[in-house]
């Protein structure tokens, strides 16, 4: 299918031309028929020889309805620019052409109507002169009369040639359907219509419904195209979508149905305005941004110039689902003036807080044309999730370095070099805590995720218990602490479960920090706060307790281990936590055998009792 939008001054015969080509009156409202004036968008379709199915979006030509006109032509790739032979080029002809030019519409047909009322040649010559220098310069032209039928066959033939030259959209691409109508059908519920520019819609699809108030998930209950029920529809096409679970008041013109994860709902964006005058004051501070069928008031902040183009920060009053490269139309409603185009360069721009930030931003955006490019985005953003790149419209070709994170070339290598220095500084400042905690390293490197710090670790650095250490640094203790630990181990050599008390630890200079460092280094084993034993103490205790009749009491365990109640109770709890022992309802314990199975009751070590 092809979709064509009309454009032109009021009462120049747009609707009459569509009626003659399709046999359907696009004016559907009673007031339109009474006044003979198109007020809202009209729709009609026909089979054209050489072109197949062609749907027409008929737009109003009166100056009061320019926003409605823009809602109709925004998503449509082909224009039918209509000029009356007896009226010639008029103000709305110029405004509609400026809009088509700003939107980048390059395929179209100039039709001079009412050729039965006046010589079409002057109007045709004037229109060609106006089209020169715009995106529609050089489009073919035909004169016709909807009343006599003269020239209509030529309109059909030339229009078919124009449509044949329009590039086919990507049927496999994401969907973004701008809603131009929403209504309710009894027994079906809410229905929205729009021009599907690319991608494929199917019944049963789940889409994001992006509105000014938020985003919600909507399911496609049914589809129609050209008044026929269909299971799927691919762009370009006019479609009616029956939405399940969406009330009529929740959706309207300017909202959009989008493939989840394939656009960014944003209210702040940076745009390039091609050829926007000579000075930064060309754009008014308040304007209206048109995107698809949406029209949103916005504030503009000129950033600076890049050659003949103006770079502008736009702050929208309501967010829109946009991607890089989107072409917006900027309009001054106070002067009824189309200001030009805005090509989206960034849908997630950084805040401009510091002095000189605008100039720095211009340097950052310089040379960008809006084409989604992964290398460019990685260079500017340094670190970004693949899902965010895809949402911005970027085709992701590289592999993530950690999780879904993609980074600029060389960034991890530079981060690794800096990380080595940070680890050395940390070790010098706090020798009792060898190794830089991952979170501290993440903050120092300015990275958004600890996984990226891990990806930056290169030998001789290594990751040990959530810390980045240099080589064997995690196992090294300051000489003073090493001597104290050696003294503790000497004390434990004869009585392995007689943990040193607080006085002995103070005497040796082993405070909380020193003990923690010794435990991290694997030189001591922590049983509880202030209770440390030699490495492997839990396993040795379990072997010793296995020699008791099972189950055993805490008092029996204390005597078997040759230690005090201060040590025995936390040691038994530690054995329970390590699943080396199991505590019963009567507070007796038994040593667990292999695989966590209890040892049999009776003889030491779990041996079977003698049978009588």
C-alpha positions as CSV (number, residue, x, y, z in Angstrom):
1,X,0.0,0.0,0.0
2,X,1.0,3.6,-0.5
3,X,-0.2,6.6,1.6
4,X,-0.5,10.1,0.1
5,X,-1.4,13.3,1.9
6,X,-2.9,16.4,0.3
7,X,-1.6,19.9,0.8
8,X,-2.6,23.3,-0.4
9,X,-4.7,26.5,0.2
10,X,-8.2,26.3,1.4
11,X,-10.9,25.8,-1.3
12,X,-8.4,24.9,-4.0
13,X,-10.1,21.5,-4.6
14,X,-8.1,19.0,-2.5
15,X,-11.1,17.1,-1.3
16,X,-12.8,17.2,-4.8
17,X,-9.6,15.8,-6.3
18,X,-9.5,12.9,-3.7
19,X,-13.2,12.3,-4.3
20,X,-12.6,12.1,-8.1
21,X,-9.6,9.7,-7.7
22,X,-11.3,7.4,-5.2
23,X,-15.0,7.8,-5.5
24,X,-15.2,8.5,-1.8
25,X,-15.9,11.8,-0.1
26,X,-13.1,12.3,2.5
27,X,-15.2,15.0,4.3
28,X,-16.9,12.8,7.0
29,X,-18.2,15.5,9.4
30,X,-21.7,17.0,8.9
31,X,-20.2,20.5,9.4
32,X,-17.7,19.9,6.7
33,X,-20.4,19.0,4.3
34,X,-22.6,21.9,5.3
35,X,-19.8,24.5,5.0
36,X,-18.0,22.9,2.1
37,X,-14.8,23.2,4.1
38,X,-12.4,20.4,5.4
39,X,-12.0,20.8,9.1
40,X,-10.5,17.6,10.3
41,X,-8.5,14.9,8.6
42,X,-10.3,12.9,5.9
43,X,-9.4,9.5,4.6
44,X,-10.2,7.7,1.3
45,X,-8.6,5.0,-0.8
46,X,-8.6,3.4,-4.2
47,X,-6.8,1.0,-6.5
48,X,-4.7,2.9,-8.9
49,X,-3.4,1.2,-12.1
50,X,0.4,0.7,-11.7
51,X,0.4,1.6,-8.1
52,X,-2.0,-0.8,-6.3
53,X,-3.8,0.3,-3.2
54,X,-3.4,4.0,-2.5
55,X,-4.7,5.6,0.7
56,X,-5.2,9.4,0.8
57,X,-5.1,11.6,3.9
58,X,-7.0,14.8,3.0
59,X,-6.0,17.8,5.2
60,X,-7.7,21.1,5.9
61,X,-6.3,24.1,4.0
62,X,-7.6,26.9,6.2
63,X,-5.0,28.8,8.3
64,X,-6.9,28.0,11.5
65,X,-6.4,24.3,11.0
66,X,-2.6,24.1,10.3
67,X,-1.9,21.9,13.4
68,X,-4.5,19.5,12.0
69,X,-2.9,19.6,8.6
70,X,0.5,18.9,10.1
71,X,-0.9,15.9,12.1
72,X,-2.0,14.4,8.8
73,X,1.2,15.0,6.7
74,X,3.7,14.3,9.5
75,X,3.9,10.5,9.1
76,X,3.2,10.4,5.4
77,X,6.0,10.1,2.8
78,X,4.3,11.4,-0.3
79,X,2.5,14.7,-0.9
80,X,-0.2,15.8,-3.4
81,X,0.3,19.6,-3.5
82,X,-2.8,21.2,-5.0
83,X,-3.0,24.7,-6.5
84,X,-6.2,26.0,-8.2
85,X,-5.8,27.4,-11.7
86,X,-8.2,30.3,-10.9
87,X,-6.6,31.0,-7.5
88,X,-2.9,30.6,-8.1
89,X,-0.3,30.5,-5.3
90,X,-1.7,31.6,-2.0
91,X,-0.6,32.1,1.6
92,X,-1.6,28.6,2.8
93,X,0.1,27.1,-0.3
94,X,3.3,28.7,1.0
95,X,2.8,27.5,4.6
96,X,2.0,24.0,3.5
97,X,5.0,23.8,1.3
98,X,7.2,25.2,4.1
99,X,5.9,22.4,6.3
100,X,6.5,19.7,3.7
101,X,10.0,21.1,3.2
102,X,10.8,21.1,6.9
103,X,9.5,17.6,7.2
104,X,11.8,16.5,4.4
105,X,9.1,15.2,2.1
106,X,10.8,14.5,-1.2
107,X,8.2,12.6,-3.1
108,X,5.2,14.2,-4.5
109,X,3.1,15.5,-7.3
110,X,2.0,19.1,-8.1
111,X,-1.6,19.2,-9.3
112,X,-3.1,22.4,-10.8
113,X,-6.9,21.9,-10.3
114,X,-9.9,23.8,-11.8
115,X,-8.3,23.8,-15.2
116,X,-11.9,24.2,-16.6
117,X,-12.1,27.7,-14.9
118,X,-8.8,29.2,-15.9
119,X,-5.6,28.6,-17.9
120,X,-3.5,26.4,-15.6
121,X,-0.2,27.6,-17.1
122,X,0.3,30.8,-15.0
123,X,-0.5,28.9,-11.8
124,X,1.7,26.1,-12.8
125,X,4.7,28.4,-13.5
126,X,4.2,30.3,-10.2
127,X,4.1,27.0,-8.3
128,X,7.2,25.6,-9.9
129,X,9.0,28.8,-9.0
130,X,7.9,28.4,-5.4
131,X,9.0,24.8,-5.2
132,X,12.5,25.6,-6.5
133,X,15.0,25.2,-3.6
134,X,12.7,23.0,-1.5
135,X,12.6,19.3,-0.9
136,X,9.9,19.1,-3.6
137,X,11.8,20.9,-6.3
138,X,11.4,19.2,-9.7
139,X,8.4,17.0,-8.8
140,X,6.2,16.3,-11.8
141,X,3.1,18.5,-12.4
142,X,-0.3,17.8,-13.9
143,X,-3.3,20.0,-14.6
144,X,-6.8,18.6,-14.3
145,X,-10.5,19.4,-13.6
146,X,-12.4,17.4,-11.1
147,X,-15.6,18.7,-12.7
148,X,-15.0,17.7,-16.3
149,X,-12.6,14.8,-15.6
150,X,-10.0,16.2,-17.9
151,X,-6.5,15.3,-16.8
152,X,-7.5,12.8,-14.1
153,X,-6.1,9.8,-15.9
154,X,-2.9,11.7,-16.2
155,X,-2.9,12.4,-12.5
156,X,-3.4,8.7,-11.8
157,X,-0.6,7.7,-14.3
158,X,2.0,10.2,-13.0
159,X,1.1,9.5,-9.4
160,X,1.7,5.8,-10.0
161,X,5.2,6.7,-11.4
162,X,5.9,8.8,-8.3
163,X,4.9,6.1,-5.9
164,X,7.0,3.5,-7.8
165,X,10.1,5.6,-6.9
166,X,9.4,5.7,-3.2
167,X,11.9,3.5,-1.3
168,X,10.2,0.6,0.4
169,X,10.2,0.9,4.3
170,X,11.6,-1.8,6.5
171,X,8.8,-4.3,7.3
172,X,11.0,-5.9,10.0
173,X,11.8,-2.7,11.8
174,X,10.2,-1.4,15.0
175,X,6.7,0.2,15.0
176,X,5.9,3.7,15.8
177,X,2.3,4.5,14.9
178,X,1.3,8.2,15.6
179,X,-2.4,8.3,16.4
180,X,-4.5,10.8,14.3
181,X,-7.9,9.6,15.4
182,X,-9.3,7.7,18.4
183,X,-12.9,6.6,18.8
184,X,-15.1,3.8,20.3
185,X,-16.9,1.1,18.4
186,X,-19.8,-0.6,20.2
187,X,-18.8,-4.2,21.1
188,X,-15.1,-3.6,20.1
189,X,-13.9,-0.9,22.4
190,X,-11.3,1.7,21.6
191,X,-9.9,2.1,18.1
192,X,-7.1,4.3,17.0
193,X,-6.0,5.1,13.4
194,X,-2.8,6.3,11.9
195,X,-0.2,6.0,9.2
196,X,2.2,3.1,9.8
197,X,5.5,4.3,8.4
198,X,7.5,1.2,8.9
199,X,7.5,-2.1,10.7
200,X,4.7,-4.7,11.0
201,X,1.7,-4.7,13.3
202,X,0.0,-8.0,14.2
203,X,-3.0,-9.0,16.2
204,X,-1.9,-10.0,19.6
205,X,1.1,-7.7,19.6
206,X,1.9,-5.9,22.9
207,X,3.0,-2.3,22.3
208,X,3.8,0.7,24.5
209,X,1.1,3.4,24.4
210,X,3.1,6.6,24.9
211,X,0.9,9.6,26.0
212,X,1.6,12.9,27.6
213,X,0.8,11.4,31.0
214,X,2.9,8.3,30.8
215,X,3.5,4.9,29.1
216,X,1.3,1.9,29.5
217,X,1.3,-1.5,27.8
218,X,-1.5,-2.1,25.2
219,X,-2.5,-5.2,23.3
220,X,-3.7,-5.3,19.7
221,X,-7.1,-6.9,19.8
222,X,-7.8,-6.4,16.1
223,X,-6.5,-4.7,12.9
224,X,-8.1,-3.2,9.9
225,X,-6.5,-1.7,6.7
226,X,-8.6,-0.2,3.9
227,X,-11.7,-1.3,5.8
228,X,-10.8,-5.0,5.8
229,X,-9.9,-7.1,8.8
230,X,-6.3,-8.2,8.6
231,X,-4.0,-10.4,10.8
232,X,-1.0,-8.1,10.1
233,X,-0.1,-4.9,8.3
234,X,3.3,-3.6,7.2
235,X,4.3,0.0,6.5
236,X,3.6,2.1,4.7
237,X,-0.1,1.6,5.4
238,X,-3.2,3.2,6.9
239,X,-4.3,1.1,9.8
240,X,-7.1,1.0,12.4
241,X,-6.0,-0.7,15.6
242,X,-8.5,-2.1,18.1
243,X,-6.8,-1.9,21.6
244,X,-7.7,-4.2,24.4
245,X,-8.0,-2.7,27.9
246,X,-7.6,1.0,26.8
247,X,-10.4,3.5,27.5
248,X,-11.3,6.1,24.9
249,X,-10.3,8.9,27.2
250,X,-6.8,7.4,27.7
251,X,-5.6,8.0,24.1
252,X,-5.9,10.7,21.5
253,X,-4.3,12.5,18.6
254,X,-0.5,13.0,19.1
255,X,-0.1,9.8,21.2
256,X,1.9,6.9,19.7
257,X,2.0,3.1,19.7
258,X,5.6,2.0,19.8
259,X,7.5,-1.3,19.9
260,X,8.7,-1.6,23.6
261,X,12.3,-0.5,24.0
262,X,12.6,1.1,20.6
263,X,12.2,4.8,21.3
264,X,13.0,7.3,24.1
265,X,10.2,9.2,25.7
266,X,11.9,12.5,26.3
267,X,11.0,16.1,27.0
268,X,14.6,17.5,26.6
269,X,16.4,17.1,23.3
270,X,19.1,18.8,21.2
271,X,18.4,19.5,17.6
272,X,20.0,20.9,14.5
273,X,18.1,23.6,12.7
274,X,19.4,23.7,9.1
275,X,20.0,27.2,7.8
276,X,18.2,28.8,10.7
277,X,19.1,32.4,9.9
278,X,22.2,34.3,10.8
279,X,22.0,34.9,14.5
280,X,21.1,32.9,17.6
281,X,18.0,34.9,18.2
282,X,16.2,33.7,15.1
283,X,14.1,31.1,17.0
284,X,11.5,32.5,19.5
285,X,11.8,31.4,23.1
286,X,8.4,29.7,22.9
287,X,7.4,27.6,19.9
288,X,5.4,24.5,19.0
289,X,7.2,21.2,18.0
290,X,5.4,18.9,15.6
291,X,6.4,15.3,15.4
292,X,4.2,12.7,13.7
293,X,0.7,13.7,14.6
294,X,1.8,15.4,17.8
295,X,2.0,19.1,18.5
296,X,3.7,20.1,21.8
297,X,4.6,23.6,23.1
298,X,8.3,24.0,23.9
299,X,10.9,26.4,25.1
300,X,14.0,26.8,22.9
301,X,17.5,27.6,24.1
302,X,20.0,28.3,21.3
303,X,23.4,26.7,22.0
304,X,25.4,28.1,19.1
305,X,26.1,27.7,15.5
306,X,27.6,24.9,13.4
307,X,28.3,26.5,10.1
308,X,25.0,27.7,8.7
309,X,22.9,25.6,11.1
310,X,21.7,26.6,14.6
311,X,22.1,24.0,17.4
312,X,19.2,24.3,19.9
313,X,18.1,22.7,23.2
314,X,14.4,22.1,23.2
315,X,12.4,21.6,26.4
316,X,9.0,20.1,25.7
317,X,5.9,20.7,27.8
318,X,5.0,17.0,27.3
319,X,7.4,14.1,26.4
320,X,7.4,12.5,23.0
321,X,8.7,9.1,21.9
322,X,11.6,10.1,19.7
323,X,14.8,8.6,18.2
324,X,18.0,10.1,16.8
325,X,17.5,11.5,13.3
326,X,13.8,12.3,13.7
327,X,12.8,15.3,11.7
328,X,10.7,17.8,13.6
329,X,8.8,20.8,12.4
330,X,9.2,24.0,14.4
331,X,6.4,26.5,14.2
332,X,5.7,29.9,15.7
333,X,1.9,29.9,16.5
334,X,1.9,33.6,17.4
335,X,3.0,34.6,13.9
336,X,1.4,31.6,12.1
337,X,4.8,30.8,10.7
338,X,6.7,27.6,10.0
339,X,10.2,28.3,11.3
340,X,11.8,25.2,9.8
341,X,13.1,21.8,10.7
342,X,14.8,20.4,13.7
343,X,16.8,17.2,13.2
344,X,17.1,15.3,16.5
345,X,20.8,14.9,17.5
346,X,20.3,13.7,21.1
347,X,17.3,12.5,23.0
348,X,19.2,12.2,26.3
349,X,21.3,15.3,26.5
350,X,23.4,16.2,29.5
351,X,22.3,19.1,31.8
352,X,23.8,22.5,31.1
353,X,24.7,23.6,34.6
354,X,28.2,25.2,34.3
355,X,29.4,28.3,32.7
356,X,30.5,27.6,29.2
357,X,28.4,24.4,29.0
358,X,26.5,25.5,25.9
359,X,29.7,26.2,24.0
360,X,31.1,22.8,25.1
361,X,27.9,21.2,24.0
362,X,28.2,22.8,20.5
363,X,31.7,21.3,20.2
364,X,30.3,17.9,21.2
365,X,27.5,18.1,18.6
366,X,29.5,19.6,15.8
367,X,29.3,17.7,12.5
368,X,26.5,15.4,13.7
369,X,23.7,15.1,11.1
370,X,21.3,13.0,13.2
371,X,22.2,9.6,11.6
372,X,22.1,7.0,14.4
373,X,25.7,5.8,14.6
374,X,27.1,3.5,17.3
375,X,30.7,4.7,17.1
376,X,29.7,8.3,17.5
377,X,27.4,7.6,20.4
378,X,30.0,5.6,22.2
379,X,32.6,8.3,21.7
380,X,30.3,11.0,23.1
381,X,28.7,8.9,25.9
382,X,31.7,6.8,26.9
383,X,29.5,4.2,28.6
384,X,26.0,3.2,27.6
385,X,23.7,0.2,27.8
386,X,22.9,-1.6,24.5
387,X,19.2,-1.3,25.3
388,X,19.5,2.5,25.6
389,X,21.4,2.6,22.2
390,X,18.6,0.6,20.5
391,X,16.0,2.8,22.1
392,X,17.7,5.8,20.6
393,X,17.5,4.2,17.2
394,X,21.1,3.1,17.0
395,X,21.9,-0.2,15.4
396,X,24.2,-2.0,17.9
397,X,27.0,-4.0,16.2
398,X,29.6,-4.4,19.0
399,X,29.5,-6.9,21.9
400,X,28.9,-5.7,25.4
401,X,32.0,-5.7,27.7
402,X,30.0,-6.5,30.9
403,X,26.3,-7.2,31.2
404,X,24.6,-5.0,28.6
405,X,27.3,-2.2,28.9
406,X,29.1,-1.0,25.8
407,X,32.0,1.3,26.1
408,X,34.1,3.6,23.9
409,X,37.3,2.1,22.4
410,X,40.2,2.2,24.8
411,X,38.1,3.2,27.8
412,X,38.5,0.0,29.8
413,X,42.3,0.0,29.1
414,X,42.6,3.6,30.4
415,X,40.4,2.7,33.4
416,X,42.6,-0.3,34.2
417,X,45.7,1.9,34.2
418,X,44.1,4.4,36.5
419,X,42.8,1.6,38.7
420,X,46.3,0.3,39.3
421,X,47.3,3.7,40.6
422,X,44.2,3.9,42.8
423,X,45.0,0.5,44.3
424,X,48.5,1.5,45.1
425,X,47.4,4.8,46.7
426,X,44.9,2.9,48.8
427,X,47.4,0.4,50.0
428,X,49.8,3.1,51.0
429,X,47.1,5.0,52.9
430,X,45.6,2.0,54.7
431,X,48.0,-1.0,54.8
432,X,45.6,-2.9,57.1
433,X,43.0,-2.9,54.3
434,X,44.8,-4.2,51.2
435,X,42.7,-3.9,48.1
436,X,40.3,-1.2,47.0
437,X,36.6,-1.9,47.5
438,X,34.7,-2.3,44.2
439,X,32.2,0.5,45.0
440,X,35.0,2.9,46.0
441,X,36.8,2.1,42.7
442,X,33.6,2.6,40.7
443,X,33.1,6.0,42.2
444,X,36.7,7.0,41.6
445,X,36.6,5.9,38.0
446,X,33.2,7.5,37.3
447,X,31.7,4.3,36.0
448,X,28.0,3.5,36.4
449,X,28.3,-0.2,37.4
450,X,30.7,-2.3,39.4
451,X,30.7,-4.9,36.6
452,X,32.7,-2.4,34.5
453,X,35.3,-2.1,37.2
454,X,35.6,-5.9,37.2
455,X,36.0,-5.8,33.4
456,X,38.8,-3.3,33.8
457,X,40.9,-5.5,36.1
458,X,44.0,-6.8,34.4
459,X,47.1,-8.6,35.9
460,X,48.8,-8.0,38.2
461,X,45.5,-6.7,39.6
462,X,43.0,-9.3,40.7
463,X,39.6,-9.3,42.4
464,X,39.5,-10.9,45.9
465,X,36.4,-10.8,48.1
466,X,35.0,-7.7,46.4
467,X,38.3,-5.8,46.5
468,X,40.8,-5.0,43.8
469,X,44.3,-6.0,45.0
470,X,47.7,-5.9,43.4
471,X,49.2,-9.4,43.1
472,X,49.6,-11.1,46.4
473,X,48.8,-7.9,48.4
474,X,45.7,-9.5,50.0
475,X,47.8,-12.1,51.7
476,X,50.4,-9.6,53.0
477,X,50.3,-7.9,56.4
478,X,52.3,-5.1,57.9
479,X,55.3,-6.5,59.8
480,X,54.0,-5.4,63.1
481,X,50.7,-7.2,62.6
482,X,52.4,-10.2,61.1
483,X,54.5,-10.5,64.3
484,X,51.4,-10.3,66.5
485,X,49.5,-12.9,64.5
486,X,52.5,-15.2,64.8
487,X,52.3,-14.8,68.6
488,X,48.6,-15.7,68.5
489,X,49.3,-18.8,66.4
490,X,52.1,-19.8,68.8
491,X,49.6,-19.5,71.7
492,X,47.1,-21.7,69.9
493,X,49.7,-24.4,69.0
494,X,49.2,-26.2,72.2
495,X,45.6,-25.4,72.9
496,X,44.0,-24.9,69.4
497,X,40.6,-23.8,70.7
498,X,41.7,-21.5,73.6
499,X,41.2,-18.3,71.7
500,X,43.1,-15.3,73.1
501,X,41.0,-13.0,75.3
502,X,40.6,-9.3,74.8
503,X,43.5,-8.5,77.2
504,X,45.9,-10.7,75.3
505,X,44.8,-9.1,72.0
506,X,45.3,-5.6,73.3
507,X,48.7,-6.7,74.6
508,X,49.7,-7.8,71.1
509,X,48.2,-4.6,69.5
510,X,45.5,-6.5,67.6
511,X,42.5,-4.3,67.4
512,X,39.4,-4.7,65.2
513,X,41.1,-3.5,62.1
514,X,44.2,-5.6,62.6
515,X,42.1,-8.7,63.2
516,X,40.0,-8.0,60.1
517,X,43.2,-7.7,58.0
518,X,44.5,-11.0,59.4
519,X,41.3,-12.8,58.6
520,X,41.2,-11.3,55.0
521,X,44.8,-12.5,54.6
522,X,43.8,-16.0,55.6
523,X,46.1,-15.9,58.6
524,X,43.4,-16.2,61.3
525,X,39.8,-17.6,61.3
526,X,37.1,-15.5,62.8
527,X,34.6,-17.4,64.9
528,X,32.7,-14.4,66.4
529,X,33.4,-10.8,67.3
530,X,36.7,-10.8,69.2
531,X,37.1,-14.6,68.9
532,X,39.8,-15.8,66.4
533,X,41.5,-19.1,66.0
534,X,44.0,-20.6,63.6
535,X,42.9,-21.2,60.0
536,X,40.9,-24.5,59.6
537,X,39.7,-24.4,63.2
538,X,36.1,-25.2,62.3
539,X,37.1,-28.4,60.6
540,X,39.4,-29.5,63.4
541,X,36.7,-28.8,65.9
542,X,34.2,-31.0,64.0
543,X,36.7,-33.8,63.9
544,X,37.3,-33.5,67.6
545,X,33.6,-33.5,68.4
546,X,33.0,-36.5,66.2
547,X,34.8,-38.5,68.9
548,X,32.0,-37.8,71.4
549,X,28.9,-40.0,71.8
550,X,26.3,-38.4,69.6
551,X,24.4,-36.3,70.4
552,X,26.4,-34.2,72.8
553,X,25.8,-31.1,75.0
554,X,27.6,-27.8,74.9
555,X,29.3,-28.6,78.1
556,X,30.6,-31.9,76.7
557,X,31.8,-30.1,73.6
558,X,33.6,-27.4,75.8
559,X,35.5,-30.1,77.7
560,X,36.3,-32.0,74.6
561,X,37.8,-28.9,72.9
562,X,39.6,-27.8,76.0
563,X,38.3,-24.3,75.9
564,X,36.0,-21.8,77.8
565,X,32.3,-21.2,77.5
566,X,33.2,-17.8,75.9
567,X,34.7,-19.6,73.0
568,X,32.7,-22.8,72.9
569,X,29.2,-21.3,72.4
570,X,30.1,-19.1,69.4
571,X,32.2,-21.9,68.0
572,X,29.3,-24.3,68.2
573,X,27.0,-21.8,66.5
574,X,29.6,-21.3,63.8
575,X,29.7,-25.1,63.3
576,X,25.9,-25.1,62.9
577,X,26.1,-22.3,60.4
578,X,28.7,-24.2,58.4
579,X,26.6,-27.3,58.5
580,X,29.3,-29.3,60.2
581,X,27.0,-29.9,63.2
582,X,23.2,-30.0,63.7
583,X,21.4,-28.7,66.8
584,X,18.4,-30.6,68.1
585,X,15.3,-29.4,69.9
586,X,16.9,-30.4,73.2
587,X,20.0,-28.2,72.5
588,X,22.1,-31.3,71.9
589,X,24.2,-31.5,68.8
590,X,25.5,-34.1,66.5
591,X,28.3,-33.9,63.9
592,X,27.0,-34.2,60.4
593,X,28.5,-36.8,58.1
594,X,29.3,-36.5,54.4
595,X,26.6,-34.8,52.4
596,X,25.1,-33.2,55.5
597,X,23.7,-36.6,56.8
598,X,23.6,-37.0,60.6
599,X,26.1,-39.5,62.0
600,X,24.4,-42.5,63.6
601,X,23.7,-42.3,67.3
602,X,25.8,-44.3,69.6
603,X,29.5,-45.0,69.4
604,X,32.2,-42.3,69.0
605,X,32.6,-41.1,65.4
606,X,29.1,-42.4,64.6
607,X,29.9,-46.1,64.8
608,X,27.0,-48.5,65.2
609,X,26.3,-49.5,68.9
610,X,27.0,-53.2,69.7
611,X,24.1,-55.5,69.2
612,X,22.9,-57.7,72.0
